[in-house]
Amino acid sequence: MTTVPFLDVAATARWVARRGPEAVIGRLIDALAADFARWPELDKRPRVATHSRDGVIELMPASDDVTYGFKFVNGHPRNPARGFQTVTAFGVLADVHTGYPTFLAEMTLLTALRTAATSGLAARLLARPDSRTLALIGTGSQSEFQALGMRAALGITHLRAWDTDPAARAKLVRHARELGFEVHEATSAADAVTGADVVTTCTADKTNATVLTHEMVTTLAHPGAHVNAIGGDCPGKTELDPRILAGADVFVEYEPQTRIEGELQQMPADFPVTELWEVVAGRKPGRRGVGRTPRGAGTPFERGVGERAALDATTVTVFDSVGFAVEDWAMLRFVLDDVPPELLQHLDLIAEPADPKDLFSLVRDAGAVGGRGHPGPAGAGRQNAVAGERRALDRLMGLSGRGHGTLAGTARRG
């Protein structure tokens, strides 16, 4: 029986705890850089989004010529008031050559990790290398991961945190201090931004808000601040004063998607931006004087041959990040390579009749059909049918097949 590896929430949490979340994010930054560098080879497209008055449900596909992947994810800002997560997700990898699934995983935790790693990758290329203070505007589910990502990328040591929800602020302060950060619990967004080298905006309300103003960035933050805008991620949802964009160098993941969903929806259609992969690949500059390719988690960049540009310490840079499918695809492949086998379950998701053209035989062998909707054969035949039903139920519940062959190998990195 061919089974599919499955990583559930508890196993994901155990894997991250064993490895250390900051170490995982740091290694993932390098994995993302490797996949961004081969961006033109990848099959990619804007996500497929279904919007409602309560939120959005999205499918996010990406592929190369070996492995296909997608993520199912929601975004429902009012969920916490009802006792639910704002974001939940799961992801799947499949073998391009057969179409068979090769890996299934929860992606609520994994999305937080990949978002932090993507923010970290951008910050390495766009923030001043001497950045040590991070302002967090929004201290919900993403905030601790964002702080760890910026420490892995830049060596951030100080946090200045603001949220309109006092309980969320207190939660972040408690966790961040346990993680070794110096933390200032701000009294306003302006207080949080004061003296910051990097500003991350991560709010949930589905509205055209202005949580970060031009004056905050130009007069309160450290000169040459980097703005990591990750909360504006669907039509009608923004966080930044458009004047910040107008006066900054702006970078995005995938321009066709960001024009619709990101801060760019506030700007003219011809407003100039640079896709982040172009900086990773050395095709376009990031912040002048910052090297182009990562050399390892937490280490400085090595400049390209002959590159001796002076550090630009005054230009504001903005990463208008909406989250893109290539990041999830890279995350799933990274996890499948790294998770210890004992943390994986194995599910019977693939129907495999002895004759590939005789799918009905699975129903017949399970004893579910005996003619015109009546029960299967009696006597000894009935015993066989019951056994078949039990086997089918075991497969449905994922209780059989553990230790049997899997398709995981086809999705692992070469």
C-alpha positions in Angstrom: 0.0 0.0 0.0 1.3 3.5 -0.9 0.8 6.0 1.9 1.2 9.7 2.1 3.3 11.3 4.9 1.2 13.7 7.1 2.5 16.3 9.6 -0.1 17.4 12.1 -0.1 20.5 14.3 1.3 18.7 17.4 4.1 17.1 15.4 4.9 20.5 13.7 5.1 22.2 17.1 7.4 19.4 18.4 9.7 19.7 15.3 10.0 23.5 15.7 10.6 23.2 19.5 13.4 20.6 18.9 15.1 22.6 16.2 14.5 26.0 17.8 12.2 28.4 16.0 14.9 31.0 15.3 17.2 28.3 13.9 14.4 27.0 11.7 13.6 30.5 10.4 17.3 31.1 9.7 17.7 28.0 7.7 14.5 28.7 5.9 15.8 32.1 4.9 18.5 30.4 3.0 16.1 27.8 1.4 13.9 30.7 0.2 16.9 32.5 -1.2 17.8 29.4 -3.2 14.3 29.1 -4.7 13.9 32.8 -5.3 17.2 32.7 -7.3 15.6 30.3 -9.8 12.3 32.2 -9.9 12.1 32.3 -13.8 12.0 28.5 -13.8 9.0 28.2 -11.6 5.3 27.9 -12.6 3.6 30.6 -10.5 0.4 32.7 -10.6 -1.6 34.9 -8.3 -3.6 33.1 -5.7 -7.2 32.1 -6.3 -9.3 34.0 -3.6 -12.9 33.7 -2.6 -14.0 36.7 -0.6 -17.0 37.0 1.7 -18.2 39.6 4.2 -16.4 37.6 6.9 -13.0 37.1 5.3 -11.3 35.3 2.5 -10.5 31.6 1.6 -7.6 31.2 -0.9 -5.7 28.5 -2.9 -2.0 29.2 -3.5 -0.3 27.0 -6.1 3.3 26.8 -7.3 5.4 24.2 -9.1 8.7 23.3 -10.8 9.0 20.4 -13.3 9.3 17.9 -10.4 7.1 19.0 -7.5 3.7 20.7 -7.4 2.4 22.3 -4.2 -0.5 24.3 -3.0 -1.7 25.9 0.2 -5.3 26.2 1.4 -5.6 29.2 3.7 -8.2 31.5 5.2 -8.1 35.0 6.6 -11.0 36.0 8.9 -10.2 39.1 11.0 -13.2 38.7 13.3 -12.4 35.1 14.2 -10.5 35.8 17.5 -13.6 37.4 19.0 -15.4 34.2 18.3 -12.7 32.0 19.7 -11.1 31.0 16.4 -7.8 31.7 14.7 -7.6 34.5 12.2 -5.6 32.3 9.8 -5.6 28.5 9.4 -4.0 26.5 6.6 -2.9 23.2 5.3 -0.6 22.4 2.3 0.0 19.5 -0.1 2.9 18.5 -2.3 2.5 16.2 -5.4 4.6 14.4 -7.9 4.4 16.3 -11.2 5.0 13.1 -13.2 2.1 11.1 -11.7 0.0 13.7 -10.0 0.0 11.6 -6.8 0.2 13.5 -3.5 3.5 13.1 -1.7 3.1 15.1 1.5 0.3 16.7 3.5 0.9 19.1 6.4 -0.8 21.6 8.6 0.3 25.1 7.6 -0.9 27.4 10.3 2.4 27.2 12.2 4.3 26.7 9.0 2.8 29.9 7.5 4.0 31.9 10.5 7.5 30.5 10.0 7.6 31.1 6.3 6.3 34.7 6.6 9.0 35.4 9.2 11.6 33.9 6.9 10.4 35.9 3.9 10.5 39.1 6.0 14.0 38.1 7.2 15.2 37.5 3.6 13.9 40.9 2.5 15.4 42.6 5.5 18.9 41.2 4.8 18.8 42.7 1.4 17.0 46.0 2.2 17.6 47.0 5.8 20.7 48.7 7.1 23.1 45.9 8.3 23.5 47.7 11.7 19.8 47.6 12.5 19.2 46.5 16.0 15.7 47.9 17.0 12.4 46.5 15.6 9.1 48.2 16.0 6.1 45.9 15.8 2.7 47.5 15.1 0.4 44.6 15.6 1.3 41.9 18.2 -1.0 39.0 17.2 -0.1 35.5 16.1 2.7 36.5 13.8 4.6 38.9 16.1 7.0 36.5 18.0 7.9 34.8 14.7 8.6 38.2 13.1 10.9 39.2 16.0 12.8 35.9 15.7 13.1 36.3 12.0 14.6 39.7 12.3 17.0 38.6 14.9 18.1 35.7 12.6 18.5 38.0 9.7 19.9 41.2 11.2 20.8 40.6 14.9 17.8 42.6 16.2 18.1 42.9 20.0 15.4 45.5 21.0 11.6 45.5 20.3 9.2 48.3 20.6 5.7 46.8 20.5 2.2 48.4 20.0 -1.2 46.9 19.6 -4.7 48.3 20.3 -5.4 45.1 22.2 -3.7 45.2 25.7 -3.8 41.5 26.1 -2.0 40.9 22.8 0.6 43.4 23.8 1.2 41.7 27.1 1.4 38.3 25.4 4.1 39.5 23.0 6.0 41.3 25.8 6.0 38.1 28.0 7.1 35.8 25.2 9.7 38.2 23.8 11.4 38.7 27.1 11.5 35.0 27.6 13.3 34.8 24.2 15.9 37.3 25.3 14.8 40.5 23.7 14.8 43.9 25.4 11.2 45.0 25.1 9.5 48.4 25.3 5.7 48.2 25.6 4.7 51.2 23.6 1.8 53.5 24.3 1.0 54.2 20.6 2.2 53.4 17.1 4.2 56.6 17.1 5.9 55.6 20.4 6.7 52.2 18.9 8.3 53.6 15.8 10.5 56.2 17.7 14.1 55.2 17.1 13.3 52.0 15.2 15.6 50.7 12.5 13.0 48.3 11.1 9.2 48.7 11.3 6.9 45.7 10.8 3.2 46.3 10.4 1.0 43.3 10.9 -2.6 44.2 11.7 -5.7 42.1 10.9 -8.6 44.5 10.2 -9.9 44.1 6.6 -10.0 47.9 5.9 -8.0 50.6 4.3 -6.3 51.8 7.4 -3.2 54.0 8.1 -1.4 52.4 11.0 1.9 53.9 9.9 2.2 57.5 8.8 4.7 59.3 6.6 5.7 61.5 9.6 6.4 58.5 11.8 8.8 57.0 9.3 10.6 60.3 8.3 10.8 62.0 11.7 10.5 59.4 14.5 12.2 56.3 13.0 15.9 56.0 12.6 17.0 57.5 9.2 17.0 55.0 6.4 14.4 52.8 8.1 13.2 49.6 6.5 9.4 49.1 6.5 8.2 45.4 6.5 4.5 45.8 5.6 2.9 42.3 5.9 -0.7 43.1 7.0 -2.1 44.5 3.7 -2.8 41.3 1.9 -6.2 41.5 0.1 -8.2 44.0 -1.8 -9.5 46.8 0.5 -6.9 46.0 3.2 -3.9 48.4 3.6 -1.8 49.7 6.5 0.5 52.4 5.2 0.2 56.1 4.4 0.7 56.1 0.6 3.2 59.0 1.0 5.6 56.4 2.6 5.5 54.4 -0.7 5.9 57.6 -2.8 9.1 58.5 -1.0 10.7 55.0 -0.7 12.3 52.2 -2.7 9.5 49.6 -2.9 10.0 45.9 -3.3 7.4 43.1 -3.7 7.1 39.4 -4.1 5.0 39.0 -7.3 3.9 42.3 -8.9 0.7 41.1 -10.5 -0.6 39.9 -7.1 0.7 42.8 -5.1 -0.9 45.4 -7.4 -4.3 43.9 -6.4 -3.7 43.0 -2.8 -0.8 44.9 -1.3 -0.1 48.5 -0.3 0.3 49.1 -4.1 -3.4 49.1 -4.5 -3.2 52.7 -3.3 -0.7 53.7 -6.0 -0.9 54.4 -9.8 -0.6 51.4 -12.0 2.8 52.6 -13.3 4.3 53.1 -9.8 7.8 51.5 -10.0 8.6 48.5 -7.9 11.2 45.7 -7.8 10.4 42.1 -7.3 12.5 40.6 -4.5 13.8 37.7 -6.6 15.5 40.1 -8.9 17.6 41.4 -5.9 18.3 37.8 -4.7 19.5 36.9 -8.1 21.7 40.0 -8.5 19.7 41.4 -11.4 18.7 44.6 -9.6 20.0 46.4 -6.5 18.4 46.4 -3.1 19.7 48.9 -0.6 22.9 50.3 -2.1 25.9 48.9 -0.2 24.2 45.8 1.1 25.4 42.6 -0.6 23.1 40.6 -2.8 23.1 36.9 -1.7 22.8 35.3 1.7 25.8 33.3 3.0 24.1 31.6 5.9 21.6 32.4 8.7 22.7 35.4 10.8 25.9 36.1 8.8 26.6 39.2 6.7 26.2 39.2 3.0 29.2 38.8 0.7 29.2 41.5 -2.0 29.3 40.6 -5.6 32.7 40.7 -7.4 33.8 44.2 -7.9 30.9 45.7 -6.0 32.1 48.4 -3.6 29.2 50.7 -3.3 29.0 52.9 -0.2 26.2 52.1 2.3 23.0 54.0 1.7 22.0 54.9 5.2 19.2 57.3 4.5 16.8 55.9 1.9 13.6 54.3 3.2 12.9 50.9 1.9 9.5 49.1 1.9 8.8 45.4 1.5 5.2 45.3 0.4 4.6 41.6 1.3 1.3 39.9 0.7 2.6 36.3 0.9 3.2 34.3 -2.2 2.8 30.6 -3.1 6.4 30.0 -3.9 7.2 30.6 -0.2 4.7 27.9 0.9 6.0 25.5 -1.8 9.6 26.1 -0.5 8.4 25.7 3.1 6.7 22.3 2.5 9.8 20.9 0.7 12.0 22.2 3.4 9.9 20.6 6.1 9.7 17.2 4.3 13.4 17.1 4.1 14.0 18.1 7.7 11.2 16.5 9.9 12.3 13.3 11.6 10.3 10.2 10.3 8.9 9.4 13.8 6.9 12.7 13.8 5.1 11.8 10.5 1.8 9.8 10.3 0.9 8.0 7.1 -2.4 8.3 5.4 -4.1 6.1 2.8 -5.1 8.9 0.3 -4.5 7.1 -2.9 -7.0 4.6 -4.4 -5.0 1.7 -5.7 -7.0 -1.1 -7.2 -5.0 -4.1 -8.6 -6.3 -3.1 -12.0 -5.9 0.8 -12.4 -9.0 0.7 -14.6 -11.2 -1.2 -12.1 -11.9 1.4 -9.4 -15.2 -0.2 -8.6 -13.4 -3.3 -7.3 -12.5 -1.4 -4.1 -16.2 -1.0 -3.3 -16.9 -4.5 -4.3 -14.1 -5.9 -2.1 -15.2 -3.8 0.8 -18.5 -5.7 0.7 -20.5 -2.5 0.4 -22.4 -3.6 -2.7 -24.3 -6.8 -3.1 -26.7 -5.8 -5.9 -29.2 -3.0 -6.2 -28.2 -1.5 -2.9 -28.7 -4.6 -0.8 -26.1 -5.9 1.7 -23.2 -8.2 0.5 -23.0 -12.1 0.6 -24.0 -14.1 3.7 -22.1 -16.7 5.7 -18.4 -17.1 5.0 -18.7 -14.5 2.3 -20.1 -12.0 4.8 -17.1 -12.6 7.1 -14.8 -11.6 4.3 -17.0 -8.6 3.6 -16.7 -7.5 7.3 -13.0 -7.9 7.1 -12.9 -5.8 4.0 -15.0 -3.1 5.7 -12.6 -3.0 8.6 -9.6 -2.6 6.2 -11.4 0.2 4.4 -12.1 1.9 7.7 -8.5 1.6 8.8 -7.4 3.1 5.5 -9.9 6.0 5.9 -8.7 6.7 9.4 -5.0 6.5 8.5 -4.5 3.6 10.9 -3.1 1.2 8.4 0.0 1.5 6.2 2.4 2.9 8.8 5.8 1.6 7.9 4.6 0.8 4.4 6.0 2.5 1.3 5.4 6.2 0.8 5.7 8.7 -2.0 7.7 11.2 0.1 10.9 10.7 -1.8 9.7 12.3 -5.0 9.1 15.6 -3.2 12.4 15.9 -1.3 15.1 18.2 -2.5 17.6 16.7 -4.9 
